Amino acid sequence: MPHARIAALVEGFRLLVLGLLAIGPAFGIAYLEAFQDPALVAEAHLFHEIAIGVSILLAAFVTLVTWTCYDSSGEVLTRFLTLGFLGFVVVYTPHGLLTEQSSHNMALFLLYGPASRMVMAFFLFLGLLNYRAEHDAPEVRRRASVWLPWILPQFAVVAAVWWVATTKAVDPSIVRVVTEGAAIALCAASLLVLAVKRIRGPLVWCYAVALVWFALSSGAFFLARPWNHQWWLAHAIFASGFFLLSYGVVRAYQTTRAFSRLYSAEVMMGQLADSQAAVSTKEMLLRELNHRVKNSLQIVANLLILEEARSQDAGVRSVLTEIRGRLDAISLIHRRLYQADYDGHFDAASTLTELCENLLAVANTGNRIHFRLEVQPVLVTVDQGITLMLLVNELVTNAVKHGFPNGRPGTLWVRLIRHGAHAVLEVEDDGVGFGKSDKSSDGLGLRLSRQLAEELGGHLEIGTGAGGTRFSVNFPLAVVTPRVAAEA
């Protein structure tokens, strides 16, 4: 059987299970309505007061959790959820406190129940209407103007129920039917919004099933008489819906603090697959770009070699050699960056070694100049690395060209030493010394070296050492993250 058909069957079975779970309490309601003895009651005032007290405390806690989600994410849905749970606490509390009034004023005892369910269903409906609304800005989330226009009417509902139950100005039974019916209608409207707006998500099923159970509990209260089995079952159904919705809130709190931002495993796997495909495409394009850059640099280098070979002017050949050295430095850095496991920094030591060997090979010095490299592992950024390699290229080229004229032998030292948050680059030779060559003091290479040293954040210092010249630059290192530092 094709995987697509199996997936469709699995999805259908999932929806069937959720549907049966949602309407399951209806079978209990129908059973009690058909077979219970209406005269059989369980009038347990103390148990009712304890149960209502625990419910109020739990509802207050869930209100706090929901408000925390809203305060963190700004999701409008969680704002209305907070108001819904708070409204339940405000309106339902008198129902527990007035348990003893069931023997004297049954309306005063009963009406707060359907009123609390109506208020909660109203805010659940508003929340779904704003499911994809733009999230509130942080500076708006604690404003009194956002909360008071919705909270004050909740206390007005408490006062209105008290007035109806005590004055009998309106038939309490009519008020009970209207409020319970409004709760059912609002739950049905919320389910319609879920379907029409095609709201999906791993927590939406909690929301939907809870709405069905809230509607079924109101229906059971319609059929029930105070204290009989149907009446207690209605309480249990509503409590189940309340706990299920609370579970959704807790899951949102533990993850994204928002219902709309919590994704199912299937959605996340799909998004991950899309991201991996996008990354693979970008990596392929980057490899192609790097390949083209490498080829372009090689073409330019070959053109320089050809022009150098064709030129009869020694000065032109010298300039072309210097340009080729700079190009080789850039090519080396490019190769090190994009053929290695690059994480934002790279070790300059190994790159310096290869660069200096290439420079001596280009200069064609044979064995007359001995090269000494003394470097410590130093992590540099891309920008620092490019500037540092170009600077070494200029200084080494300048030392070979002007420190050892007319085939003079000698030794060339390149040092890179780290001192805390700084590093010191030194290029030293035992050649003829600075200023003794015709062009060493004012050449383009030296001016370029000073500029590159300034780009590193340092200053090019020129002194004497080992009988020749020493160039040194002290420059600050970029901050390295702890992970990279640990790997280094």
Solvent accessible surface area in square Angstrom, and as a share of the most:
residue,aa,sasa,rsa
1,M,147,0.66
2,P,78,0.49
3,H,161,0.72
4,A,81,0.62
5,R,145,0.53
6,I,74,0.38
7,A,62,0.48
8,A,65,0.50
9,L,108,0.54
10,V,93,0.53
11,E,75,0.34
12,G,39,0.37
13,F,132,0.55
14,R,112,0.41
15,L,99,0.49
16,L,102,0.51
17,V,68,0.39
18,L,36,0.18
19,G,33,0.31
20,L,96,0.48
21,L,78,0.39
22,A,10,0.08
23,I,79,0.40
24,G,29,0.28
25,P,29,0.18
26,A,35,0.27
27,F,133,0.55
28,G,29,0.28
29,I,15,0.08
30,A,60,0.47
31,Y,133,0.51
32,L,31,0.15
33,E,90,0.40
34,A,72,0.56
35,F,147,0.61
36,Q,33,0.15
37,D,80,0.41
38,P,68,0.42
39,A,83,0.65
40,L,93,0.47
41,V,74,0.43
42,A,46,0.36
43,E,93,0.42
44,A,41,0.31
45,H,36,0.16
46,L,127,0.63
47,F,124,0.52
48,H,1,0.00
49,E,59,0.26
50,I,101,0.52
51,A,37,0.28
52,I,8,0.04
53,G,33,0.32
54,V,77,0.44
55,S,40,0.26
56,I,25,0.13
57,L,129,0.64
58,L,67,0.34
59,A,0,0.00
60,A,46,0.36
61,F,117,0.49
62,V,9,0.05
63,T,16,0.09
64,L,104,0.52
65,V,17,0.10
66,T,0,0.00
67,W,74,0.26
68,T,39,0.23
69,C,1,0.01
70,Y,0,0.00
71,D,33,0.17
72,S,61,0.39
73,S,8,0.05
74,G,0,0.00
75,E,2,0.01
76,V,9,0.05
77,L,1,0.00
78,T,1,0.01
79,R,32,0.12
80,F,13,0.05
81,L,1,0.01
82,T,4,0.02
83,L,0,0.00
84,G,0,0.00
85,F,1,0.00
86,L,46,0.23
87,G,0,0.00
88,F,6,0.03
89,V,24,0.14
90,V,23,0.13
91,V,0,0.00
92,Y,11,0.04
93,T,42,0.24
94,P,20,0.13
95,H,6,0.03
96,G,7,0.07
97,L,137,0.68
98,L,31,0.15
99,T,0,0.00
100,E,95,0.42
101,Q,57,0.26
102,S,9,0.06
103,S,76,0.49
104,H,150,0.67
105,N,30,0.15
106,M,68,0.30
107,A,17,0.13
108,L,8,0.04
109,F,0,0.00
110,L,25,0.12
111,L,4,0.02
112,Y,2,0.01
113,G,3,0.02
114,P,4,0.02
115,A,1,0.01
116,S,0,0.00
117,R,13,0.05
118,M,47,0.21
119,V,11,0.07
120,M,2,0.01
121,A,3,0.02
122,F,78,0.32
123,F,7,0.03
124,L,2,0.01
125,F,42,0.17
126,L,28,0.14
127,G,0,0.00
128,L,3,0.01
129,L,80,0.40
130,N,44,0.23
131,Y,15,0.06
132,R,143,0.52
133,A,36,0.28
134,E,156,0.70
135,H,46,0.21
136,D,25,0.13
137,A,39,0.30
138,P,95,0.60
139,E,115,0.52
140,V,39,0.22
141,R,27,0.10
142,R,167,0.61
143,R,122,0.45
144,A,62,0.48
145,S,82,0.53
146,V,23,0.13
147,W,26,0.09
148,L,84,0.42
149,P,78,0.49
150,W,78,0.28
151,I,33,0.17
152,L,111,0.55
153,P,66,0.41
154,Q,3,0.01
155,F,111,0.46
156,A,60,0.46
157,V,36,0.21
158,V,31,0.18
159,A,62,0.48
160,A,52,0.40
161,V,10,0.06
162,W,125,0.44
163,W,128,0.45
164,V,13,0.07
165,A,0,0.00
166,T,61,0.35
167,T,70,0.41
168,K,104,0.44
169,A,65,0.50
170,V,61,0.35
171,D,69,0.36
172,P,21,0.13
173,S,65,0.42
174,I,99,0.50
175,V,28,0.16
176,R,53,0.19
177,V,76,0.44
178,V,90,0.52
179,T,14,0.08
180,E,1,0.00
181,G,27,0.26
182,A,30,0.23
183,A,2,0.01
184,I,52,0.26
185,A,60,0.46
186,L,35,0.17
187,C,2,0.01
188,A,55,0.43
189,A,32,0.25
190,S,0,0.00
191,L,55,0.27
192,L,115,0.57
193,V,17,0.10
194,L,13,0.06
195,A,65,0.50
196,V,106,0.61
197,K,67,0.29
198,R,162,0.59
199,I,3,0.01
200,R,149,0.54
201,G,31,0.30
202,P,37,0.23
203,L,9,0.04
204,V,19,0.11
205,W,83,0.29
206,C,0,0.00
207,Y,4,0.01
208,A,25,0.19
209,V,6,0.04
210,A,1,0.01
211,L,1,0.00
212,V,29,0.16
213,W,29,0.10
214,F,9,0.04
215,A,21,0.16
216,L,40,0.20
217,S,0,0.00
218,S,1,0.00
219,G,22,0.21
220,A,0,0.00
221,F,9,0.04
222,F,71,0.30
223,L,90,0.45
224,A,9,0.07
225,R,142,0.52
226,P,39,0.25
227,W,9,0.03
228,N,2,0.01
229,H,68,0.30
230,Q,0,0.00
231,W,6,0.02
232,W,49,0.17
233,L,46,0.23
234,A,0,0.00
235,H,31,0.14
236,A,53,0.41
237,I,7,0.04
238,F,17,0.07
239,A,37,0.29
240,S,49,0.32
241,G,0,0.00
242,F,13,0.05
243,F,111,0.46
244,L,26,0.13
245,L,1,0.00
246,S,10,0.06
247,Y,112,0.42
248,G,0,0.00
249,V,2,0.01
250,V,51,0.29
251,R,82,0.30
252,A,0,0.00
253,Y,81,0.31
254,Q,115,0.51
255,T,61,0.35
256,T,53,0.31
257,R,69,0.25
258,A,0,0.00
259,F,7,0.03
260,S,31,0.20
261,R,112,0.41
262,L,23,0.11
263,Y,101,0.38
264,S,25,0.16
265,A,70,0.55
266,E,134,0.60
267,V,69,0.40
268,M,110,0.49
269,M,123,0.55
270,G,35,0.33
271,Q,86,0.38
272,L,89,0.44
273,A,57,0.44
274,D,99,0.52
275,S,57,0.37
276,Q,104,0.46
277,A,61,0.47
278,A,48,0.37
279,V,79,0.45
280,S,65,0.42
281,T,66,0.38
282,K,139,0.59
283,E,86,0.39
284,M,107,0.48
285,L,107,0.53
286,L,83,0.41
287,R,147,0.54
288,E,75,0.34
289,L,100,0.50
290,N,23,0.12
291,H,101,0.45
292,R,150,0.55
293,V,52,0.30
294,K,100,0.42
295,N,62,0.32
296,S,59,0.38
297,L,30,0.15
298,Q,100,0.44
299,I,102,0.52
300,V,68,0.39
301,A,10,0.08
302,N,64,0.33
303,L,98,0.49
304,L,23,0.12
305,I,78,0.40
306,L,104,0.52
307,E,79,0.36
308,E,33,0.15
309,A,81,0.63
310,R,173,0.63
311,S,24,0.15
312,Q,164,0.73
313,D,78,0.41
314,A,67,0.52
315,G,42,0.40
316,V,67,0.39
317,R,86,0.31
318,S,36,0.23
319,V,80,0.46
320,L,25,0.12
321,T,32,0.18
322,E,31,0.14
323,I,68,0.34
324,R,37,0.13
325,G,3,0.03
326,R,41,0.15
327,L,21,0.11
328,D,33,0.17
329,A,0,0.00
330,I,73,0.37
331,S,28,0.18
332,L,2,0.01
333,I,3,0.02
334,H,26,0.12
335,R,80,0.29
336,R,69,0.25
337,L,9,0.05
338,Y,101,0.38
339,Q,122,0.54
340,A,65,0.51
341,D,142,0.73
342,Y,89,0.34
343,D,55,0.28
344,G,26,0.25
345,H,26,0.12
346,F,25,0.10
347,D,53,0.27
348,A,0,0.00
349,A,15,0.12
350,S,56,0.36
351,T,1,0.00
352,L,0,0.00
353,T,47,0.27
354,E,45,0.20
355,L,0,0.00
356,C,0,0.00
357,E,96,0.43
358,N,52,0.27
359,L,12,0.06
360,L,25,0.12
361,A,76,0.59
362,V,34,0.20
363,A,40,0.31
364,N,133,0.68
365,T,9,0.05
366,G,62,0.59
367,N,137,0.70
368,R,75,0.27
369,I,8,0.04
370,H,95,0.43
371,F,41,0.17
372,R,118,0.43
373,L,48,0.24
374,E,84,0.38
375,V,41,0.24
376,Q,79,0.35
377,P,102,0.64
378,V,0,0.00
379,L,24,0.12
380,V,0,0.00
381,T,30,0.18
382,V,37,0.21
383,D,112,0.58
384,Q,25,0.11
385,G,0,0.00
386,I,64,0.33
387,T,17,0.10
388,L,0,0.00
389,M,0,0.00
390,L,34,0.17
391,L,0,0.00
392,V,0,0.00
393,N,2,0.01
394,E,6,0.03
395,L,1,0.00
396,V,1,0.01
397,T,32,0.18
398,N,16,0.08
399,A,2,0.02
400,V,15,0.09
401,K,84,0.35
402,H,24,0.11
403,G,7,0.07
404,F,3,0.01
405,P,43,0.27
406,N,161,0.83
407,G,46,0.45
408,R,100,0.37
409,P,90,0.57
410,G,12,0.12
411,T,22,0.13
412,L,0,0.00
413,W,50,0.18
414,V,0,0.00
415,R,41,0.15
416,L,0,0.00
417,I,51,0.26
418,R,101,0.37
419,H,110,0.49
420,G,58,0.55
421,A,68,0.52
422,H,78,0.35
423,A,0,0.00
424,V,24,0.14
425,L,0,0.00
426,E,36,0.16
427,V,1,0.01
428,E,8,0.03
429,D,3,0.02
430,D,39,0.20
431,G,2,0.02
432,V,31,0.18
433,G,11,0.11
434,F,74,0.31
435,G,46,0.44
436,K,159,0.68
437,S,25,0.16
438,D,139,0.72
439,K,137,0.58
440,S,5,0.03
441,S,54,0.35
442,D,92,0.48
443,G,20,0.19
444,L,106,0.53
445,G,15,0.14
446,L,2,0.01
447,R,132,0.48
448,L,50,0.25
449,S,1,0.00
450,R,93,0.34
451,Q,100,0.45
452,L,11,0.05
453,A,0,0.00
454,E,112,0.50
455,E,108,0.49
456,L,10,0.05
457,G,51,0.49
458,G,15,0.15
459,H,121,0.54
460,L,7,0.04
461,E,106,0.47
462,I,57,0.29
463,G,32,0.30
464,T,109,0.63
465,G,11,0.10
466,A,59,0.46
467,G,71,0.68
468,G,1,0.01
469,T,6,0.04
470,R,82,0.30
471,F,3,0.01
472,S,19,0.12
473,V,0,0.00
474,N,82,0.42
475,F,0,0.00
476,P,55,0.35
477,L,21,0.10
478,A,37,0.28
479,V,139,0.80
480,V,30,0.17
481,T,72,0.42
482,P,117,0.73
483,R,142,0.52
484,V,9,0.05
485,A,54,0.42
486,A,88,0.68
487,E,113,0.51
488,A,85,0.66
